[in-house]
């Protein structure tokens, strides 16, 4: 036996696609349906279509970079190797924004649905309950097993299938079979290119994590062939699910006016399936949000620990494990405290805030492909200019445009976060005179 342990290549294309789809949490399309329908003026499927196109261009770029650097890495690694370590650091800082505040958004969405179901209890109580329970479990080191994640995904898909089937039944009952074919969910008098673009900027939240499979490159069979295919398939299949669900849900409830847009899908579930299905839907969504919040908080705390251990963040605070539980307790508590911000935000602003970091990373990955093309050309290696220049350039432009369409408060918060990152970068590089510490365990910490 080889005494040196190595990662074993056991994952095929199907396994990668299933992992990626599970990471997306498909039921989230219903979790933020009301927000997107309200933003687009009742054209939520179009928002998901635009977002999917942006993700497909970006997925292509992730595929190119996973071939160039077939190691366990993602946006941070690709930008650091292709452009510059300092730029890579700022991309890593943007990724940190996603993972630090993602639990907050998850708890806010779950709290919104529970608050709508139990209006006598303030949403702050539900958010606090989410935070206390998940923080306690994460401190103890309890993890959700992989098989449990797949069971949860199967339950989500089952709820989505029943939701779509009941929606179709409701439409046929009220409008006849002809009502199933309607263009108004894609464009109507209340929507415009501007509203659809703004909705797409929010809808991209549903795609977060489609690139997570790149962290499994070293465990993938024939990664140069299977990884690019998996990334594209995840974005395509996930986008297809989101568009179909949004289309039929929008047919049931035309337009974007809701009593409470943050929990609109719960109201629609009651409309199409009665009290019993409404309860099943609520249970499914809250269970998914709880499991996602548990994993997201654990990921955020591990990411902070990895950065503390690498001295990117103060090691005395972030790079320590609890002696009893062997978990980064301080980081877990910090992630929980950050989650309290959800009490003061709405779902639209918080999802846009998360998407600021995502679109920044996506844009830079597209640009990194072009830099890689230039470097290879200088080295005498000719790559396909369409695949390595034209497609990523279009992807960068689309992602950059959607970045500009985010909620103004989210953009302000995101730019402030980047400003803090620049200050940190200047400090740890002694005025940019040396390369920043390598966040060697960034992606591994996330997974």
C-alpha positions in Angstrom: 0.0 0.0 0.0 1.1 3.5 -0.7 1.6 5.2 2.6 0.8 8.6 1.1 -3.0 9.1 0.9 -4.3 10.6 -2.3 -7.8 11.5 -3.7 -9.3 8.7 -5.7 -11.0 9.4 -9.0 -14.4 7.8 -8.6 -16.9 10.5 -9.8 -18.4 10.2 -13.3 -20.5 12.7 -15.2 -23.8 11.7 -13.7 -22.4 11.9 -10.1 -21.1 15.4 -10.8 -24.4 16.6 -12.2 -26.4 15.2 -9.3 -24.0 16.9 -6.8 -24.3 20.2 -8.6 -28.1 20.1 -8.8 -28.3 19.1 -5.1 -26.1 22.1 -4.3 -28.5 24.4 -6.1 -31.4 23.5 -3.8 -34.0 23.4 -6.6 -37.0 24.4 -4.4 -35.4 27.9 -4.0 -37.2 28.9 -7.3 -40.4 28.9 -5.3 -38.7 30.5 -2.3 -38.0 33.7 -4.2 -40.8 33.5 -6.9 -42.8 36.4 -5.4 -39.8 38.7 -5.3 -38.9 38.0 -9.0 -42.5 38.2 -10.2 -42.9 41.6 -8.4 -39.7 42.9 -9.8 -40.4 41.8 -13.4 -44.0 42.8 -13.4 -45.2 39.2 -13.8 -42.5 37.9 -16.2 -40.5 35.7 -13.9 -39.7 32.9 -16.5 -38.0 35.6 -18.7 -35.9 36.6 -15.7 -34.7 33.0 -15.3 -34.1 32.7 -19.0 -31.8 35.7 -19.0 -30.1 34.5 -15.9 -29.6 31.0 -17.4 -28.0 32.5 -20.6 -25.6 34.4 -18.4 -24.8 31.3 -16.4 -24.3 29.2 -19.6 -21.7 31.6 -20.9 -20.0 31.7 -17.5 -20.3 27.9 -17.2 -18.4 27.7 -20.5 -15.6 29.8 -18.9 -15.5 27.7 -15.8 -15.2 24.6 -18.0 -12.3 26.1 -19.9 -10.5 27.0 -16.7 -11.1 23.6 -15.2 -9.3 22.1 -18.2 -6.4 24.6 -17.8 -6.1 24.1 -14.1 -7.5 20.6 -13.3 -7.1 20.9 -9.5 -9.6 21.5 -6.7 -10.2 25.2 -7.3 -12.7 27.8 -8.5 -12.9 31.5 -9.2 -10.2 32.5 -6.8 -7.7 30.0 -8.1 -8.5 30.7 -11.8 -8.1 34.5 -11.4 -5.0 34.2 -9.2 -3.2 31.9 -11.7 -4.4 33.7 -14.9 -4.4 37.4 -14.0 -2.6 38.3 -10.8 -2.5 37.1 -7.1 -3.7 40.5 -5.9 -6.7 40.5 -8.2 -7.3 36.9 -7.2 -7.3 37.9 -3.5 -10.1 40.5 -4.2 -12.1 37.8 -6.0 -11.6 35.5 -3.0 -12.8 38.4 -0.9 -15.9 38.7 -3.1 -16.5 35.0 -2.6 -16.2 35.5 1.1 -19.0 38.0 0.8 -21.2 35.2 -0.6 -20.4 32.7 2.0 -20.5 35.0 5.0 -24.0 36.4 4.1 -25.6 33.4 2.4 -26.8 32.0 5.8 -28.4 35.3 6.5 -30.4 35.2 3.2 -31.4 31.5 3.8 -32.7 32.3 7.3 -34.5 35.4 6.0 -36.4 33.4 3.3 -37.3 30.7 5.8 -38.4 33.2 8.3 -40.5 35.1 5.8 -42.6 32.0 5.0 -43.0 31.0 8.6 -44.0 34.6 9.5 -46.6 34.6 6.8 -48.0 31.3 8.1 -48.0 32.5 11.7 -48.5 36.3 11.4 -48.8 36.7 15.2 -45.1 35.8 15.6 -42.6 38.5 14.4 -40.2 37.4 11.7 -37.3 38.3 14.0 -38.3 35.4 16.3 -38.1 32.9 13.5 -34.8 34.3 12.2 -33.4 34.1 15.8 -34.6 30.6 16.1 -32.9 29.5 12.9 -29.7 31.1 14.0 -29.7 29.6 17.6 -30.4 26.1 16.4 -28.0 26.0 13.5 -25.3 27.7 15.5 -25.7 25.1 18.4 -25.6 22.2 15.9 -22.6 23.5 14.1 -20.6 24.1 17.3 -21.2 20.5 18.2 -19.9 19.5 14.8 -23.0 17.8 13.6 -22.9 17.4 9.8 -25.6 16.5 7.3 -24.6 13.2 5.6 -24.3 13.1 1.9 -27.1 10.5 1.6 -29.4 12.7 3.7 -28.7 15.6 1.2 -29.7 13.4 -1.7 -32.9 12.3 0.2 -33.6 16.0 0.8 -33.1 16.7 -2.8 -35.5 13.9 -3.8 -38.1 15.4 -1.4 -37.6 18.8 -2.9 -38.1 17.5 -6.5 -41.2 15.6 -5.3 -42.7 18.8 -3.9 -41.8 20.7 -7.1 -43.4 18.0 -9.3 -46.6 18.1 -7.2 -46.5 21.9 -7.3 -46.3 22.0 -11.1 -48.9 19.2 -11.5 -51.4 21.0 -9.2 -50.7 24.3 -11.1 -51.4 22.6 -14.4 -54.6 21.2 -13.0 -55.6 24.5 -11.6 -55.0 26.3 -15.0 -56.9 23.7 -17.0 -59.8 23.9 -14.5 -60.0 27.7 -14.7 -58.9 28.4 -18.3 -59.1 25.2 -20.2 -56.2 23.3 -21.8 -55.5 26.3 -24.0 -54.6 28.3 -20.9 -51.4 26.2 -20.6 -49.9 28.0 -23.7 -49.6 31.7 -22.9 -46.8 34.2 -23.7 -47.8 36.7 -20.9 -45.5 35.0 -18.3 -42.5 35.9 -20.5 -43.6 39.4 -21.5 -46.7 41.5 -20.8 -47.8 45.1 -20.4 -46.4 45.3 -16.9 -42.9 44.1 -17.8 -40.0 45.7 -19.8 -36.4 44.9 -20.6 -35.4 46.9 -17.5 -37.7 45.0 -15.1 -36.7 41.6 -16.6 -33.0 42.5 -16.3 -33.5 43.5 -12.7 -35.4 40.3 -12.0 -32.6 38.3 -13.7 -30.1 39.9 -11.4 -32.1 38.5 -8.5 -32.9 35.2 -10.2 -29.2 34.4 -10.4 -29.4 33.7 -6.7 -31.0 30.4 -7.6 -28.0 29.4 -9.6 -25.4 30.0 -6.9 -23.3 26.9 -6.4 -23.5 25.6 -10.0 -19.7 26.0 -10.2 -19.2 24.1 -6.9 -18.4 20.8 -8.7 -15.0 22.4 -9.8 -13.8 21.7 -6.2 -14.2 17.9 -7.0 -11.9 18.0 -10.1 -9.2 15.9 -8.4 -11.8 13.2 -7.6 -13.3 13.1 -11.1 -12.8 10.5 -13.8 -11.4 12.1 -17.0 -11.8 15.7 -15.5 -10.8 17.5 -18.7 -13.8 15.9 -20.5 -16.3 15.4 -17.7 -15.9 18.6 -15.7 -16.8 21.1 -18.5 -19.8 19.0 -19.5 -21.0 18.7 -15.9 -20.8 22.5 -15.3 -22.8 23.2 -18.5 -25.4 20.5 -17.8 -25.9 21.7 -14.2 -26.6 25.3 -15.4 -28.8 24.0 -18.3 -30.9 21.5 -16.2 -31.2 23.8 -13.2 -32.2 26.7 -15.5 -34.7 24.5 -17.2 -36.3 23.5 -13.9 -36.4 27.1 -12.8 -38.0 28.4 -16.0 -40.7 25.6 -16.1 -41.7 26.1 -12.5 -41.7 29.9 -12.8 -43.8 29.6 -16.0 -46.6 27.5 -14.5 -46.6 29.4 -11.2 -46.8 32.7 -13.1 -49.8 31.3 -15.1 -51.6 30.5 -11.8 -50.9 34.0 -10.5 -50.5 36.5 -13.4 -48.7 39.8 -12.7 -46.5 40.7 -9.7 -49.0 41.9 -7.1 -49.0 39.9 -3.8 -50.1 40.4 -0.3 -46.6 39.5 0.7 -44.2 38.9 -2.1 -41.6 37.3 0.2 -43.9 34.3 0.8 -46.0 34.4 -2.3 -45.4 30.7 -3.2 -47.0 29.6 0.1 -50.2 31.5 -0.8 -50.2 30.0 -4.3 -49.7 26.5 -2.8 -52.8 26.9 -0.7 -54.7 28.1 -3.8 -53.8 25.1 -6.0 -53.7 22.3 -3.4 -55.6 23.4 -0.4 -54.6 23.4 3.3 -52.9 20.0 3.2 -50.6 20.7 0.3 -50.0 24.2 1.7 -48.7 22.6 4.8 -46.5 20.0 2.9 -45.1 22.8 0.8 -44.3 25.0 3.8 -42.6 22.0 5.6 -40.6 21.1 2.5 -39.4 24.7 1.9 -38.5 25.3 5.6 -36.7 22.0 5.9 -34.7 22.8 2.8 -33.9 26.3 4.2 -32.9 24.8 7.5 -30.5 22.2 6.0 -29.1 24.8 3.6 -28.6 27.3 6.4 -26.8 24.6 8.5 -24.4 23.8 5.6 -23.9 27.4 4.7 -23.0 28.5 8.2 -20.6 25.6 8.5 -19.0 26.5 5.1 -18.7 30.2 6.1 -17.0 29.3 9.4 -14.6 26.8 7.8 -13.8 29.4 5.1 -13.0 32.0 7.8 -10.9 29.4 9.7 -8.9 28.5 6.5 -8.3 32.2 5.9 -7.2 32.7 9.5 -4.9 29.7 9.3 -3.3 31.2 6.2 -3.0 34.6 8.0 -5.2 36.3 5.5 -7.5 37.1 8.5 -6.2 37.6 12.0 -5.0 34.1 13.1 -5.6 34.7 16.8 -9.4 35.1 16.2 -10.2 33.2 13.0 -7.6 30.5 12.9 -8.5 28.7 16.1 -10.5 25.5 16.8 -12.3 24.8 20.1 -10.4 22.2 22.1 -13.5 20.3 23.1 -15.6 20.3 20.0 -12.8 20.7 17.4 -14.9 23.3 15.5 -14.2 27.0 14.8 -16.6 28.2 17.5 -15.7 31.8 17.2 -16.3 31.8 13.4 -19.6 29.9 13.8 -20.8 32.6 16.3 -19.6 35.4 14.0 -21.6 33.9 11.1 -24.6 33.7 13.4 -24.2 37.3 14.5 -24.0 38.4 10.8 -27.2 36.5 10.2 -29.0 38.9 12.6 -28.7 41.6 9.9 -31.6 39.7 8.2 -34.0 41.3 10.7 -33.3 44.7 9.1 -33.4 43.6 5.4 -35.9 42.4 2.9 -35.5 39.3 0.7 -34.9 41.3 -2.5 -32.1 43.4 -1.1 -30.4 40.5 0.7 -30.4 38.3 -2.4 -29.0 41.1 -4.5 -26.3 41.7 -1.9 -25.3 38.0 -2.2 -25.4 38.3 -6.0 -23.0 41.2 -6.0 -20.2 38.9 -4.9 -21.3 36.1 -7.3 -21.5 38.4 -10.4 -18.1 39.9 -9.5 -16.6 36.4 -9.3 -18.4 35.3 -12.5 -17.3 38.4 -14.4 -13.7 37.8 -13.4 -13.7 34.1 -14.3 -14.8 35.1 -17.8 -12.0 37.7 -18.0 -9.5 35.1 -16.7 -10.2 32.9 -19.7 -9.2 35.8 -22.0 -6.0 36.3 -20.0 -5.2 32.6 -20.2 -5.7 32.7 -24.0 -3.2 35.6 -24.2 -0.6 33.9 -22.0 -0.9 30.6 -24.0 -0.6 32.5 -27.3 2.6 34.2 -26.1 3.9 30.7 -25.1 3.2 29.5 -28.6 0.1 27.5 -27.9 -2.8 28.5 -30.1 -6.3 28.1 -28.6 -9.7 28.5 -30.2 -10.3 32.3 -30.2 -14.1 31.8 -30.2 -14.0 29.5 -27.2 -11.4 31.5 -25.3 -12.1 35.1 -26.3 -15.5 35.7 -27.9 -17.7 33.5 -25.6 -16.0 34.6 -22.3 -16.1 38.3 -23.5 -19.9 38.0 -24.0 -20.2 36.3 -20.6 -18.3 39.0 -18.9 -20.5 41.7 -20.5 -23.7 40.0 -19.5 -22.6 39.4 -16.0 -21.3 43.0 -15.7 -24.6 44.3 -17.0 -26.6 42.2 -14.5 -24.3 43.4 -11.8 -25.3 47.0 -12.6 -29.0 46.0 -12.4 -28.8 45.0 -8.7 -30.6 46.8 -6.0 -28.8 50.2 -5.3 -28.5 49.4 -1.6 -26.9 46.0 -2.5 -24.4 47.7 -4.9 -23.5 50.2 -2.2 -23.0 47.4 0.4 -21.0 45.3 -2.1 -18.7 48.2 -3.1 -18.1 49.0 0.6 -17.2 45.3 1.1 -14.7 45.5 -1.8 -13.3 48.7 -0.3 -12.6 46.9 3.0 -11.0 44.1 1.0 -8.6 46.6 -0.7 -7.6 48.0 2.7 -6.9 44.4 3.9 -5.0 43.7 0.8 -2.8 46.8 1.2 -2.1 45.9 4.8 -1.2 42.3 4.3 1.0 43.0 1.2 2.9 45.9 2.9 1.5 48.4 0.5 1.1 46.0 -2.4 4.9 45.4 -2.4 4.6 41.7 -2.0 2.2 39.0 -3.1 -0.8 38.3 -0.7 -0.8 35.1 1.3 -2.1 32.3 -0.8 -5.6 31.2 0.3 -4.6 27.6 -0.5 -7.6 26.0 1.3 -10.3 28.5 0.1 -12.3 26.1 -2.0 -11.6 23.0 0.1 -12.9 25.0 3.1 -16.1 25.9 1.3 -16.8 22.3 0.4 
